[in-house]
Amino acid sequence: MALTGTPLLTLISTVLLALFGRRRLPWLRTLLSMELNTQFTTAELDEVDLRIIELVTEGCANKDIALRVFLSCQTVRNRLTRIFDITGAGNRTQLAVMWLQAAR
């Protein structure tokens, strides 16, 4: 079975459903029905913001991100809030999906 051309969101949702099942992922339905803005601009984001997005996409927690970019946990939280505002992402999962789609 070839996966070429399969939308990234479809692949991610299929893997999550296989791992956790429908009952454990009620938010997935919301994510799948949502129109994601993949055209966000990085013009308002600096290098640290972009690194934070990469680490969020890798699944790192705020504490791990803070250690890797040499910031306090509170600063990471503040930057993530700003990143969510700039990108229009509502949460870390949306941000990761948007980042991965923009990278394609």
Protein Blocks (a to p, Z undefined) as FASTA:
>chain_A
ZZehiafklmmmmmmmmmnojmlmmmlmmmmmpccdfkbcfklpcfklmmmmmmmmnopa
fklmmmmnopafklmmmmmmmmmmmnopabfklmmmmmmmmmZZ
